[in-house]
Amino acid sequence: MRRSLVGTTVAAALAATLAAAAAVPAAADQGSRAGGPGHHASDPVVVAEHLAGPLTFDVVGRTLYVGQAFSGTLSRVGPSGASTDLVGPTGGEVVAVSVSDGTLTWGERTGDFVVATSAVLRRMDRRGTVTTVDILAHETAVNPDGVVEYGFRGLTPECAATLPPELQPYTGGIDSHPYGSVTSRGVTYVADAGANALLAVDRRGAIRTVAVLPPVLVAIDADTAAGFGLDPCVVGHEFALESVPTDVEVDGRGHLVVSVLPGGPEDGSLGANGAVYRVDPRTGGATLLASGFAGATNVAVAPDGTVYVAELFGNRISAIAPRSHGVSTVKELNQPSGLEWSGGRLFASIDTFGDGSVVSFRP
């Protein structure tokens, strides 16, 4: 793993170069979508305020459990809006927050944008007992995407020789960033945005890799090549970006629903390349539900099978229809990151890079 989860890629060098030059126009509006801003959706109601990077959270009744990634705290926000810090400051990020059967789960990560120095999953039961699982140790031992090659594909040796060292092909490195989690039947599934893998952690803390999702393929056209000073020989070839899982939920049939960011610019400068997959938790088989999202950082699944997607850089919540898989815009919101379904309402964290809050509305 060579990239930052939020913001510009650190080490997917082509992506960083493309972002700097901004030669490819953003494709955030995706005008073919059905519906419009606020289509059939109620006005949002603020349920929590003044949050520092509320990337992930969960809802239990009228209580929120919020991971404030930028302050390194895990907070409980009651119905009145009063907030109590349960964990932290940790000195790193707090993400991957979820609650199941009275057990509160969250991830903690320290390190820089490229390599984690620590990445753990913690679980607190009803008695307040906390258990810790070392996610980074699994990544170090297994490195699930270590066999996946990223970078340009199909270049001749002569063409590849024209590339600078930072654009040469590479395989997945060692990193871990447990970003999203959900627990089903005693198994906690973790979207690890550093390992580029979907993991399963059982009750005893044993970890297995469920899936590594396919790389995000971006075609390089003549304008892109010229804009970044690349030899014309790369035109028509694809660049394989890392497929970075950001959230995982369970649908009504027991399948996993996973949001994915590209290991490259997430602001639309290479086009909107976020995607959502359905994954069989037993076999790891993955089916693409929809793509074309601008910063797909979180998903929520409604009882009717509709999948909702928070598009951080698209500034909206979108919906994937359960049968047709058509994509429509549900609500425009500023910088939405976390997303949950509870009691017939969507809860979304917004203004992620500023004075963050959580709002709820009926889609």
HUMOZI-V855258 format. One record per residue. N is the residue number from 0. RES is the residue in three letters. D_FIRST is the distance of its C-alpha to the first C-alpha in whole Angstrom. Layout:
BEGIN
n->N res->RES d_first->D_FIRST
n->N res->RES d_first->D_FIRST
END
This chain:
BEGIN
n->0 res->MET d_first->0
n->1 res->ARG d_first->4
n->2 res->ARG d_first->6
n->3 res->SER d_first->9
n->4 res->LEU d_first->10
n->5 res->VAL d_first->14
n->6 res->GLY d_first->15
n->7 res->THR d_first->14
n->8 res->THR d_first->11
n->9 res->VAL d_first->10
n->10 res->ALA d_first->9
n->11 res->ALA d_first->9
n->12 res->ALA d_first->12
n->13 res->LEU d_first->15
n->14 res->ALA d_first->14
n->15 res->ALA d_first->15
n->16 res->THR d_first->18
n->17 res->LEU d_first->19
n->18 res->ALA d_first->19
n->19 res->ALA d_first->21
n->20 res->ALA d_first->23
n->21 res->ALA d_first->23
n->22 res->ALA d_first->25
n->23 res->VAL d_first->24
n->24 res->PRO d_first->26
n->25 res->ALA d_first->25
n->26 res->ALA d_first->25
n->27 res->ALA d_first->25
n->28 res->ASP d_first->29
n->29 res->GLN d_first->29
n->30 res->GLY d_first->33
n->31 res->SER d_first->33
n->32 res->ARG d_first->32
n->33 res->ALA d_first->35
n->34 res->GLY d_first->37
n->35 res->GLY d_first->36
n->36 res->PRO d_first->35
n->37 res->GLY d_first->37
n->38 res->HIS d_first->38
n->39 res->HIS d_first->40
n->40 res->ALA d_first->38
n->41 res->SER d_first->40
n->42 res->ASP d_first->39
n->43 res->PRO d_first->36
n->44 res->VAL d_first->38
n->45 res->VAL d_first->36
n->46 res->VAL d_first->35
n->47 res->ALA d_first->33
n->48 res->GLU d_first->33
n->49 res->HIS d_first->32
n->50 res->LEU d_first->28
n->51 res->ALA d_first->25
n->52 res->GLY d_first->22
n->53 res->PRO d_first->23
n->54 res->LEU d_first->20
n->55 res->THR d_first->21
n->56 res->PHE d_first->24
n->57 res->ASP d_first->27
n->58 res->VAL d_first->31
n->59 res->VAL d_first->33
n->60 res->GLY d_first->37
n->61 res->ARG d_first->37
n->62 res->THR d_first->35
n->63 res->LEU d_first->31
n->64 res->TYR d_first->28
n->65 res->VAL d_first->26
n->66 res->GLY d_first->23
n->67 res->GLN d_first->23
n->68 res->ALA d_first->20
n->69 res->PHE d_first->21
n->70 res->SER d_first->24
n->71 res->GLY d_first->22
n->72 res->THR d_first->25
n->73 res->LEU d_first->26
n->74 res->SER d_first->29
n->75 res->ARG d_first->32
n->76 res->VAL d_first->34
n->77 res->GLY d_first->37
n->78 res->PRO d_first->39
n->79 res->SER d_first->41
n->80 res->GLY d_first->38
n->81 res->ALA d_first->38
n->82 res->SER d_first->35
n->83 res->THR d_first->34
n->84 res->ASP d_first->31
n->85 res->LEU d_first->30
n->86 res->VAL d_first->27
n->87 res->GLY d_first->26
n->88 res->PRO d_first->26
n->89 res->THR d_first->23
n->90 res->GLY d_first->22
n->91 res->GLY d_first->18
n->92 res->GLU d_first->17
n->93 res->VAL d_first->19
n->94 res->VAL d_first->18
n->95 res->ALA d_first->18
n->96 res->VAL d_first->22
n->97 res->SER d_first->24
n->98 res->VAL d_first->28
n->99 res->SER d_first->29
n->100 res->ASP d_first->33
n->101 res->GLY d_first->33
n->102 res->THR d_first->30
n->103 res->LEU d_first->27
n->104 res->THR d_first->24
n->105 res->TRP d_first->21
n->106 res->GLY d_first->18
n->107 res->GLU d_first->17
n->108 res->ARG d_first->14
n->109 res->THR d_first->15
n->110 res->GLY d_first->13
n->111 res->ASP d_first->12
n->112 res->PHE d_first->10
n->113 res->VAL d_first->7
n->114 res->VAL d_first->8
n->115 res->ALA d_first->10
n->116 res->THR d_first->13
n->117 res->SER d_first->14
n->118 res->ALA d_first->14
n->119 res->VAL d_first->17
n->120 res->LEU d_first->18
n->121 res->ARG d_first->22
n->122 res->ARG d_first->25
n->123 res->MET d_first->29
n->124 res->ASP d_first->32
n->125 res->ARG d_first->35
n->126 res->ARG d_first->36
n->127 res->GLY d_first->34
n->128 res->THR d_first->32
n->129 res->VAL d_first->28
n->130 res->THR d_first->26
n->131 res->THR d_first->23
n->132 res->VAL d_first->20
n->133 res->ASP d_first->17
n->134 res->ILE d_first->14
n->135 res->LEU d_first->12
n->136 res->ALA d_first->15
n->137 res->HIS d_first->14
n->138 res->GLU d_first->10
n->139 res->THR d_first->11
n->140 res->ALA d_first->14
n->141 res->VAL d_first->13
n->142 res->ASN d_first->9
n->143 res->PRO d_first->10
n->144 res->ASP d_first->8
n->145 res->GLY d_first->9
n->146 res->VAL d_first->12
n->147 res->VAL d_first->11
n->148 res->GLU d_first->11
n->149 res->TYR d_first->10
n->150 res->GLY d_first->13
n->151 res->PHE d_first->17
n->152 res->ARG d_first->19
n->153 res->GLY d_first->22
n->154 res->LEU d_first->23
n->155 res->THR d_first->26
n->156 res->PRO d_first->25
n->157 res->GLU d_first->27
n->158 res->CYS d_first->25
n->159 res->ALA d_first->22
n->160 res->ALA d_first->24
n->161 res->THR d_first->25
n->162 res->LEU d_first->21
n->163 res->PRO d_first->20
n->164 res->PRO d_first->17
n->165 res->GLU d_first->14
n->166 res->LEU d_first->15
n->167 res->GLN d_first->15
n->168 res->PRO d_first->13
n->169 res->TYR d_first->10
n->170 res->THR d_first->8
n->171 res->GLY d_first->5
n->172 res->GLY d_first->5
n->173 res->ILE d_first->6
n->174 res->ASP d_first->5
n->175 res->SER d_first->8
n->176 res->HIS d_first->10
n->177 res->PRO d_first->13
n->178 res->TYR d_first->14
n->179 res->GLY d_first->17
n->180 res->SER d_first->19
n->181 res->VAL d_first->22
n->182 res->THR d_first->25
n->183 res->SER d_first->27
n->184 res->ARG d_first->30
n->185 res->GLY d_first->28
n->186 res->VAL d_first->25
n->187 res->THR d_first->22
n->188 res->TYR d_first->19
n->189 res->VAL d_first->16
n->190 res->ALA d_first->14
n->191 res->ASP d_first->10
n->192 res->ALA d_first->8
n->193 res->GLY d_first->5
n->194 res->ALA d_first->6
n->195 res->ASN d_first->7
n->196 res->ALA d_first->10
n->197 res->LEU d_first->14
n->198 res->LEU d_first->15
n->199 res->ALA d_first->19
n->200 res->VAL d_first->20
n->201 res->ASP d_first->24
n->202 res->ARG d_first->27
n->203 res->ARG d_first->27
n->204 res->GLY d_first->23
n->205 res->ALA d_first->22
n->206 res->ILE d_first->19
n->207 res->ARG d_first->18
n->208 res->THR d_first->15
n->209 res->VAL d_first->17
n->210 res->ALA d_first->15
n->211 res->VAL d_first->12
n->212 res->LEU d_first->13
n->213 res->PRO d_first->14
n->214 res->PRO d_first->12
n->215 res->VAL d_first->14
n->216 res->LEU d_first->17
n->217 res->VAL d_first->18
n->218 res->ALA d_first->21
n->219 res->ILE d_first->22
n->220 res->ASP d_first->26
n->221 res->ALA d_first->28
n->222 res->ASP d_first->28
n->223 res->THR d_first->25
n->224 res->ALA d_first->25
n->225 res->ALA d_first->28
n->226 res->GLY d_first->26
n->227 res->PHE d_first->24
n->228 res->GLY d_first->26
n->229 res->LEU d_first->24
n->230 res->ASP d_first->27
n->231 res->PRO d_first->28
n->232 res->CYS d_first->27
n->233 res->VAL d_first->24
n->234 res->VAL d_first->26
n->235 res->GLY d_first->26
n->236 res->HIS d_first->23
n->237 res->GLU d_first->19
n->238 res->PHE d_first->16
n->239 res->ALA d_first->13
n->240 res->LEU d_first->11
n->241 res->GLU d_first->8
n->242 res->SER d_first->10
n->243 res->VAL d_first->9
n->244 res->PRO d_first->12
n->245 res->THR d_first->14
n->246 res->ASP d_first->17
n->247 res->VAL d_first->19
n->248 res->GLU d_first->23
n->249 res->VAL d_first->25
n->250 res->ASP d_first->28
n->251 res->GLY d_first->32
n->252 res->ARG d_first->31
n->253 res->GLY d_first->29
n->254 res->HIS d_first->26
n->255 res->LEU d_first->22
n->256 res->VAL d_first->22
n->257 res->VAL d_first->18
n->258 res->SER d_first->17
n->259 res->VAL d_first->14
n->260 res->LEU d_first->13
n->261 res->PRO d_first->12
n->262 res->GLY d_first->9
n->263 res->GLY d_first->12
n->264 res->PRO d_first->15
n->265 res->GLU d_first->16
n->266 res->ASP d_first->19
n->267 res->GLY d_first->21
n->268 res->SER d_first->21
n->269 res->LEU d_first->20
n->270 res->GLY d_first->21
n->271 res->ALA d_first->21
n->272 res->ASN d_first->18
n->273 res->GLY d_first->17
n->274 res->ALA d_first->18
n->275 res->VAL d_first->20
n->276 res->TYR d_first->20
n->277 res->ARG d_first->22
n->278 res->VAL d_first->21
n->279 res->ASP d_first->24
n->280 res->PRO d_first->23
n->281 res->ARG d_first->25
n->282 res->THR d_first->23
n->283 res->GLY d_first->20
n->284 res->GLY d_first->22
n->285 res->ALA d_first->20
n->286 res->THR d_first->23
n->287 res->LEU d_first->22
n->288 res->LEU d_first->24
n->289 res->ALA d_first->24
n->290 res->SER d_first->22
n->291 res->GLY d_first->22
n->292 res->PHE d_first->21
n->293 res->ALA d_first->21
n->294 res->GLY d_first->18
n->295 res->ALA d_first->18
n->296 res->THR d_first->17
n->297 res->ASN d_first->20
n->298 res->VAL d_first->22
n->299 res->ALA d_first->26
n->300 res->VAL d_first->28
n->301 res->ALA d_first->32
n->302 res->PRO d_first->34
n->303 res->ASP d_first->35
n->304 res->GLY d_first->32
n->305 res->THR d_first->31
n->306 res->VAL d_first->27
n->307 res->TYR d_first->27
n->308 res->VAL d_first->24
n->309 res->ALA d_first->23
n->310 res->GLU d_first->22
n->311 res->LEU d_first->21
n->312 res->PHE d_first->22
n->313 res->GLY d_first->24
n->314 res->ASN d_first->26
n->315 res->ARG d_first->28
n->316 res->ILE d_first->28
n->317 res->SER d_first->28
n->318 res->ALA d_first->29
n->319 res->ILE d_first->29
n->320 res->ALA d_first->32
n->321 res->PRO d_first->32
n->322 res->ARG d_first->34
n->323 res->SER d_first->34
n->324 res->HIS d_first->30
n->325 res->GLY d_first->31
n->326 res->VAL d_first->30
n->327 res->SER d_first->32
n->328 res->THR d_first->31
n->329 res->VAL d_first->33
n->330 res->LYS d_first->33
n->331 res->GLU d_first->31
n->332 res->LEU d_first->30
n->333 res->ASN d_first->28
n->334 res->GLN d_first->25
n->335 res->PRO d_first->24
n->336 res->SER d_first->21
n->337 res->GLY d_first->22
n->338 res->LEU d_first->25
n->339 res->GLU d_first->27
n->340 res->TRP d_first->30
n->341 res->SER d_first->33
n->342 res->GLY d_first->37
n->343 res->GLY d_first->37
n->344 res->ARG d_first->35
n->345 res->LEU d_first->32
n->346 res->PHE d_first->30
n->347 res->ALA d_first->28
n->348 res->SER d_first->26
n->349 res->ILE d_first->27
n->350 res->ASP d_first->27
n->351 res->THR d_first->24
n->352 res->PHE d_first->23
n->353 res->GLY d_first->27
n->354 res->ASP d_first->30
n->355 res->GLY d_first->28
n->356 res->SER d_first->30
n->357 res->VAL d_first->30
n->358 res->VAL d_first->33
n->359 res->SER d_first->34
n->360 res->PHE d_first->36
n->361 res->ARG d_first->37
n->362 res->PRO d_first->35
END
